[in-house]
Amino acid sequence: MLGAAAAASGLPAPTRAASLQARPGADGGPPPDIVRPTAPRQADLGANLDVVSAIGRHAGAPALGERRFPRAYDAARTPSLETFTARTRATILGAYGYFPAAVDPEPEVLDRYEGPDFIREKLLFSTTPFFRVPAYVHIPRGLTKPAPAIVDLHSHGGMFLFGKEKVIDFGRNHPAMTRYHAGNYASRPTTTALVRRGYVVITIDAFMFGERRVMLDDNLTEGWERGRYSEDDVTRLNRICQARESTLAKTLTALGLSWPGIVAWDDIRTVDYLVSRPEVDASRIACVGVSFGGWRSLFLGALEPRIRATCVVGFMSTIGSMLRRHVDTHSWVHFVPNLHRVLDLPDVATAIAPRALLVQQCRRDGLFPLEGMETAIRQIGEAYQAAGLPEQFSGRFHDVPHEFNVQMQDEAFAWIDAHLQRATD
């Protein structure tokens, strides 16, 4: 009876023991373990992935490796692209479980550096009633009219001690950031490159990074000022912050909230502040980021219609293809509760349409399965094609590991140039 019910539900049937045989003699300890198949499963969850996938299938979630997302864009069945994008935004925001009230940014400039080719302001501004967010704004010198602007979204990279500094060249950087820039940006941090290209650029610390990182009581004697930390200090304190990712995720889950929601709303409210600045042409705004920054760019582009061009670097795949061997390659922040029961990542990308989208993939990226990256690009391209907007999407592969090198940056920046200029036509 149990086996029939399991078969009807799609769940694996429970294993039945052989006929019971009494063990003679005195109690000699526990009986042997129940026999279980021990063949290799090539999965981060081992054989438990099979039953987890079956439970998900029974609950109506897409099956492992299959495309059955009920709210995906379908030109034949979806009333309109506008209907799809509005529904997708509502679905994502609902999954976040977090709806912070709008606030006046009330910016406070803390430092102003005037260089030969740009001005850099360090400031605080409000994104919600709960946060005063640290940020840098870079402004090209010699502006005579409002300029196009970029929201530059920093990466994760397992580095919590720094956030916005990952995309900025201060001339004299912390040694930990010099190494980070070399490994992730080919020693050309993107904010500095973009302001020199004529863009106003804003970058903030995502929650749990940089000046919003965790500081435990046991570490108070270390002080808060990162400029005084040695590289060994950064490594040691970073491990402590990294270990608190799961603490944050569990705490927010207990409260019915999500870390992705906090990050996304801060990024949306960053656009609110950006368009208030007199140097910015609010009709020409783009966002860009690699890795976690690419993930942030993906969701900001989908949720914020004022973003005219979205560049996602090193973060795109089908979710189903990731579940076997590419879950532990990612942070807790990359998983939105309940979202992937109805939408895949390529579906989120499609919600950026009719606006412009560039996805740059790293063919040797160990964080994602190549098949999943290729399938995602194909699905996004097909959706843009079905919507009659093939020229608005570009998916490109680079034969490199997980990085945003100078060649990729040059390609992305030229693409942004073309689309932000087009936005004024």
C-alpha positions as CSV (number, residue, x, y, z in Angstrom):
1,M,0.0,0.0,0.0
2,L,2.8,2.4,0.9
3,G,4.7,1.5,-2.3
4,A,1.6,2.1,-4.5
5,A,1.0,5.5,-2.9
6,A,4.6,6.4,-3.4
7,A,4.5,5.4,-7.0
8,A,1.4,7.4,-7.6
9,S,3.0,10.5,-6.0
10,G,6.3,10.2,-7.9
11,L,8.2,9.5,-4.7
12,P,10.6,6.6,-4.5
13,A,9.0,3.6,-2.9
14,P,10.3,2.8,0.6
15,T,12.7,-0.2,0.8
16,R,11.1,-3.3,2.4
17,A,13.2,-5.4,4.7
18,A,13.5,-9.2,4.0
19,S,11.3,-11.5,6.1
20,L,12.0,-11.0,9.8
21,Q,14.3,-13.6,11.4
22,A,14.8,-13.7,15.2
23,R,18.4,-13.4,16.4
24,P,19.2,-16.0,18.9
25,G,21.2,-15.5,22.1
26,A,22.0,-12.5,24.3
27,D,21.7,-8.9,23.1
28,G,25.0,-8.3,21.3
29,G,24.4,-4.6,20.3
30,P,22.3,-3.0,17.7
31,P,21.2,-4.8,14.5
32,P,23.0,-4.1,11.2
33,D,22.2,-1.0,9.3
34,I,19.4,-1.3,6.7
35,V,20.9,-2.1,3.3
36,R,21.2,1.0,1.0
37,P,22.6,1.3,-2.5
38,T,26.1,2.7,-2.4
39,A,26.8,3.4,-6.0
40,P,28.4,6.8,-6.7
41,R,25.8,9.5,-7.4
42,Q,28.0,12.4,-8.5
43,A,26.0,14.8,-6.4
44,D,26.7,17.2,-3.6
45,L,23.8,15.6,-1.6
46,G,24.8,12.1,-2.6
47,A,21.8,9.7,-2.9
48,N,19.7,12.1,-0.9
49,L,19.4,14.3,-4.0
50,D,17.1,11.7,-5.6
51,V,14.5,11.9,-2.8
52,V,14.8,15.7,-2.5
53,S,14.2,16.0,-6.2
54,A,11.2,13.7,-6.0
55,I,9.8,15.7,-3.1
56,G,10.2,18.9,-5.2
57,R,8.5,17.3,-8.2
58,H,5.6,16.1,-6.0
59,A,5.3,19.7,-4.6
60,G,5.0,21.1,-8.1
61,A,8.6,22.4,-8.4
62,P,10.4,21.8,-11.7
63,A,12.0,18.4,-11.9
64,L,15.8,18.2,-11.8
65,G,17.2,19.2,-15.1
66,E,13.8,19.8,-16.8
67,R,12.2,23.1,-17.9
68,R,8.7,23.1,-16.4
69,F,8.5,26.5,-14.9
70,P,4.9,27.6,-14.8
71,R,5.5,31.3,-15.0
72,A,8.1,31.3,-17.8
73,Y,7.6,33.6,-20.8
74,D,5.6,31.9,-23.5
75,A,4.8,34.2,-26.5
76,A,1.9,31.9,-27.5
77,R,0.2,31.9,-24.1
78,T,1.3,35.0,-22.3
79,P,-1.1,37.9,-23.1
80,S,1.8,40.4,-23.5
81,L,5.4,41.0,-22.6
82,E,4.2,43.8,-20.3
83,T,2.0,41.3,-18.5
84,F,4.9,38.9,-18.1
85,T,7.3,41.5,-16.7
86,A,4.7,42.9,-14.3
87,R,3.9,39.4,-13.0
88,T,7.5,38.4,-12.7
89,R,8.4,41.5,-10.7
90,A,5.5,40.8,-8.4
91,T,6.6,37.2,-8.0
92,I,10.1,38.1,-7.1
93,L,9.2,40.8,-4.7
94,G,6.7,38.4,-3.0
95,A,9.3,35.7,-2.7
96,Y,11.6,38.2,-0.9
97,G,9.1,38.5,2.0
98,Y,10.5,42.0,2.6
99,F,8.7,45.3,1.6
100,P,10.6,48.2,3.2
101,A,8.9,51.6,3.2
102,A,10.3,54.3,0.9
103,V,12.4,56.9,2.6
104,D,14.2,60.2,1.8
105,P,17.8,59.2,1.1
106,E,19.1,62.2,3.2
107,P,22.6,61.8,1.8
108,E,25.6,62.9,4.0
109,V,28.9,63.4,2.2
110,L,31.7,62.2,4.5
111,D,34.7,62.7,2.2
112,R,35.4,64.3,-1.1
113,Y,38.5,63.6,-3.2
114,E,39.2,65.8,-6.3
115,G,41.5,64.1,-8.7
116,P,42.7,65.2,-12.2
117,D,40.0,63.3,-14.1
118,F,37.2,62.6,-11.6
119,I,35.7,63.6,-8.2
120,R,35.0,60.9,-5.7
121,E,32.6,61.3,-2.8
122,K,32.2,58.9,0.1
123,L,28.7,59.2,1.6
124,L,25.9,57.6,3.6
125,F,22.3,57.6,2.4
126,S,19.1,55.8,3.6
127,T,17.7,53.0,1.6
128,T,15.0,51.9,4.1
129,P,14.0,52.9,7.6
130,F,16.6,50.5,8.9
131,F,19.7,51.3,6.9
132,R,22.2,54.1,6.3
133,V,24.2,52.6,3.5
134,P,27.9,53.5,2.8
135,A,28.6,54.4,-0.8
136,Y,31.1,56.0,-3.2
137,V,30.0,58.2,-6.1
138,H,32.5,58.9,-8.9
139,I,31.8,62.0,-11.1
140,P,33.8,62.8,-14.2
141,R,35.4,66.2,-14.2
142,G,34.3,68.8,-16.7
143,L,30.7,67.8,-17.0
144,T,28.6,70.5,-18.8
145,K,25.3,68.6,-18.7
146,P,23.8,65.5,-16.9
147,A,25.8,62.4,-17.8
148,P,24.8,58.7,-18.1
149,A,25.3,56.7,-14.9
150,I,26.2,53.2,-13.8
151,V,25.3,51.2,-10.8
152,D,28.4,49.1,-10.3
153,L,27.6,46.1,-8.1
154,H,30.5,44.5,-6.3
155,S,31.2,40.8,-6.2
156,H,31.3,38.2,-3.4
157,G,34.4,36.2,-3.9
158,G,34.4,35.0,-0.3
159,M,35.7,38.4,0.7
160,F,33.5,40.1,3.4
161,L,35.9,42.6,4.8
162,F,35.6,44.7,1.7
163,G,32.6,45.5,-0.6
164,K,32.5,48.6,-2.7
165,E,36.3,48.8,-2.6
166,K,36.4,45.7,-4.8
167,V,35.5,47.8,-7.8
168,I,37.6,51.0,-7.0
169,D,41.3,51.8,-7.5
170,F,42.3,54.3,-4.9
171,G,45.8,54.5,-6.2
172,R,47.0,53.1,-2.9
173,N,44.9,50.1,-2.1
174,H,44.9,47.7,0.8
175,P,47.2,44.7,-0.1
176,A,44.2,42.4,0.2
177,M,42.4,44.5,-2.4
178,T,45.4,44.6,-4.7
179,R,45.3,40.8,-4.8
180,Y,41.5,40.7,-5.2
181,H,41.6,43.2,-8.1
182,A,44.3,41.1,-9.8
183,G,42.4,37.8,-9.5
184,N,38.9,39.1,-10.4
185,Y,39.2,42.3,-12.5
186,A,42.7,41.8,-14.2
187,S,43.9,44.7,-11.9
188,R,41.4,47.1,-13.5
189,P,38.6,47.8,-11.0
190,T,35.5,48.7,-13.0
191,T,34.2,51.8,-11.2
192,T,37.4,53.6,-11.8
193,A,37.5,52.5,-15.5
194,L,33.9,53.6,-16.0
195,V,34.2,57.1,-14.5
196,R,37.2,57.7,-16.8
197,R,34.9,56.7,-19.7
198,G,32.6,59.5,-18.8
199,Y,30.0,57.9,-16.5
200,V,28.8,58.9,-13.1
201,V,29.2,55.7,-11.1
202,I,27.8,54.6,-7.7
203,T,28.7,51.6,-5.7
204,I,27.5,50.6,-2.3
205,D,28.3,47.9,0.3
206,A,25.9,45.1,0.1
207,F,24.6,43.9,3.5
208,M,27.2,41.8,5.3
209,F,30.1,43.3,3.3
210,G,32.6,46.0,3.8
211,E,31.4,48.6,6.3
212,R,28.3,46.5,6.9
213,R,30.2,43.4,7.8
214,V,29.8,41.3,11.0
215,M,31.8,42.3,14.0
216,L,31.5,39.9,16.9
217,D,32.2,40.8,20.6
218,D,35.3,38.6,20.6
219,N,36.8,40.8,17.8
220,L,36.1,44.3,19.2
221,T,39.7,44.6,20.3
222,E,40.7,44.4,16.6
223,G,39.1,47.7,15.9
224,W,36.8,48.7,13.1
225,E,39.3,50.5,10.9
226,R,40.3,48.2,8.0
227,G,43.3,50.4,7.0
228,R,45.0,49.1,10.2
229,Y,44.5,45.4,9.4
230,S,47.3,43.3,8.1
231,E,46.6,40.7,5.4
232,D,46.7,38.1,8.1
233,D,44.1,40.1,10.0
234,V,41.9,40.3,6.9
235,T,42.1,36.5,6.3
236,R,41.3,35.7,9.9
237,L,38.4,38.2,10.4
238,N,37.1,37.2,7.0
239,R,36.7,33.6,8.0
240,I,34.6,34.8,11.0
241,C,32.3,36.8,8.7
242,Q,32.0,33.9,6.3
243,A,30.9,31.6,9.1
244,R,28.1,34.0,9.9
245,E,26.4,33.6,6.5
246,S,24.4,30.7,7.7
247,T,23.6,32.5,11.0
248,L,22.1,35.4,9.0
249,A,20.2,33.0,6.7
250,K,18.7,31.1,9.6
251,T,17.8,34.3,11.5
252,L,16.1,35.8,8.5
253,T,14.3,32.6,7.8
254,A,13.0,32.5,11.3
255,L,11.6,36.0,10.8
256,G,10.1,35.2,7.4
257,L,12.6,37.4,5.6
258,S,15.5,36.8,3.1
259,W,19.0,38.1,2.6
260,P,18.4,38.3,-1.2
261,G,15.5,40.7,-0.5
262,I,17.6,43.0,1.7
263,V,20.3,43.2,-1.0
264,A,17.8,43.8,-3.8
265,W,15.9,46.6,-2.1
266,D,19.1,48.4,-1.2
267,D,20.1,48.2,-4.9
268,I,16.7,49.5,-6.0
269,R,16.9,52.4,-3.6
270,T,20.4,53.1,-4.8
271,V,18.8,54.0,-8.1
272,D,16.3,56.3,-6.3
273,Y,19.3,58.2,-4.8
274,L,21.3,58.2,-8.1
275,V,18.5,59.8,-10.1
276,S,18.2,62.6,-7.5
277,R,21.8,63.8,-8.3
278,P,22.0,66.8,-10.7
279,E,25.0,65.2,-12.5
280,V,22.9,62.2,-13.7
281,D,20.8,61.8,-16.8
282,A,18.0,59.7,-15.3
283,S,17.1,58.4,-18.8
284,R,20.5,56.8,-19.3
285,I,21.3,54.4,-16.4
286,A,22.9,50.9,-16.6
287,C,24.0,48.4,-14.1
288,V,26.9,45.9,-14.2
289,G,28.6,43.3,-12.0
290,V,30.4,40.0,-12.0
291,S,29.6,36.9,-9.9
292,F,27.5,38.1,-7.0
293,G,27.6,41.5,-8.7
294,G,26.2,39.7,-11.8
295,W,23.4,38.2,-9.7
296,R,22.6,41.6,-8.3
297,S,22.7,43.1,-11.8
298,L,20.3,40.4,-13.0
299,F,17.7,41.1,-10.4
300,L,18.1,44.9,-10.4
301,G,17.6,44.9,-14.1
302,A,14.5,42.8,-13.8
303,L,13.0,44.8,-11.0
304,E,13.9,48.4,-11.8
305,P,12.5,49.8,-15.1
306,R,14.8,52.9,-14.9
307,I,17.7,50.6,-15.7
308,R,18.1,51.0,-19.5
309,A,20.9,48.4,-20.0
310,T,21.8,45.5,-17.8
311,C,25.2,43.7,-18.0
312,V,25.3,40.3,-16.1
313,V,28.8,38.8,-15.9
314,G,29.6,35.3,-14.6
315,F,26.2,34.5,-13.2
316,M,23.7,32.8,-15.5
317,S,22.6,29.2,-15.6
318,T,19.4,27.1,-15.4
319,I,18.7,26.2,-11.8
320,G,18.0,22.6,-12.4
321,S,21.4,21.9,-13.9
322,M,23.1,23.4,-10.8
323,L,21.4,21.2,-8.2
324,R,23.6,18.2,-8.7
325,R,27.1,19.6,-8.3
326,H,26.8,23.4,-8.2
327,V,24.9,24.4,-5.1
328,D,27.9,24.5,-2.7
329,T,29.8,26.7,-5.2
330,H,27.4,29.5,-4.2
331,S,26.4,31.6,-1.2
332,W,23.2,31.6,0.7
333,V,22.5,35.0,-0.8
334,H,22.0,33.6,-4.2
335,F,18.9,31.5,-3.4
336,V,15.5,33.3,-3.2
337,P,13.0,31.3,-1.2
338,N,10.3,29.7,-3.3
339,L,11.2,31.6,-6.5
340,H,12.4,28.6,-8.4
341,R,9.2,26.7,-8.0
342,V,7.8,29.0,-10.7
343,L,10.7,30.9,-12.4
344,D,14.1,29.9,-13.6
345,L,17.1,32.3,-13.8
346,P,16.6,32.8,-17.6
347,D,13.0,33.7,-16.9
348,V,14.2,36.5,-14.5
349,A,16.5,37.7,-17.3
350,T,13.6,37.7,-19.8
351,A,11.8,40.1,-17.5
352,I,14.4,42.7,-18.4
353,A,12.9,42.9,-21.9
354,P,12.2,45.1,-23.8
355,R,15.2,46.8,-22.3
356,A,18.8,45.8,-23.3
357,L,20.6,42.8,-21.7
358,L,24.1,41.5,-22.1
359,V,25.2,38.3,-20.5
360,Q,28.9,37.4,-20.5
361,Q,29.7,33.8,-19.6
362,C,33.0,32.4,-18.6
363,R,33.3,29.0,-20.4
364,R,35.7,27.6,-17.8
365,D,33.7,28.9,-14.9
366,G,33.7,26.2,-12.2
367,L,30.8,27.8,-10.3
368,F,28.3,26.6,-13.0
369,P,27.8,23.6,-15.2
370,L,28.6,24.5,-18.8
371,E,25.5,22.9,-20.1
372,G,23.4,25.0,-17.8
373,M,25.1,28.2,-18.9
374,E,24.6,27.3,-22.6
375,T,21.0,26.4,-22.1
376,A,20.3,29.6,-20.2
377,I,21.7,31.8,-23.0
378,R,19.7,29.9,-25.6
379,Q,16.5,30.3,-23.6
380,I,16.9,34.0,-23.1
381,G,17.7,34.5,-26.7
382,E,14.6,32.5,-27.8
383,A,12.4,34.6,-25.4
384,Y,13.8,37.9,-26.8
385,Q,13.3,36.6,-30.3
386,A,9.7,35.5,-29.6
387,A,9.1,39.0,-28.2
388,G,10.4,40.6,-31.4
389,L,13.4,42.0,-29.7
390,P,16.5,40.0,-30.8
391,E,18.7,43.1,-31.1
392,Q,18.1,43.9,-27.4
393,F,19.9,40.7,-26.1
394,S,23.4,39.5,-26.5
395,G,24.9,36.4,-24.9
396,R,28.6,35.9,-25.2
397,F,31.1,33.3,-24.0
398,H,34.7,33.9,-23.1
399,D,37.2,31.0,-22.8
400,V,38.3,32.0,-19.3
401,P,37.6,31.0,-15.7
402,H,35.4,33.0,-13.4
403,E,36.6,36.6,-13.9
404,F,35.9,40.0,-15.5
405,N,39.1,40.7,-17.4
406,V,40.0,43.7,-19.4
407,Q,38.9,42.3,-22.7
408,M,35.5,41.4,-21.2
409,Q,35.2,44.9,-19.6
410,D,36.0,46.6,-22.9
411,E,33.3,44.6,-24.7
412,A,30.8,45.3,-21.9
413,F,31.5,49.0,-21.7
414,A,31.3,49.4,-25.5
415,W,27.9,47.6,-25.4
416,I,26.7,49.9,-22.6
417,D,27.9,53.0,-24.6
418,A,25.9,51.9,-27.6
419,H,22.7,51.2,-25.6
420,L,22.7,54.2,-23.4
421,Q,23.3,56.4,-26.4
422,R,20.4,54.7,-28.1
423,A,18.2,55.4,-25.1
424,T,18.3,59.1,-26.0
425,D,17.4,58.7,-29.7
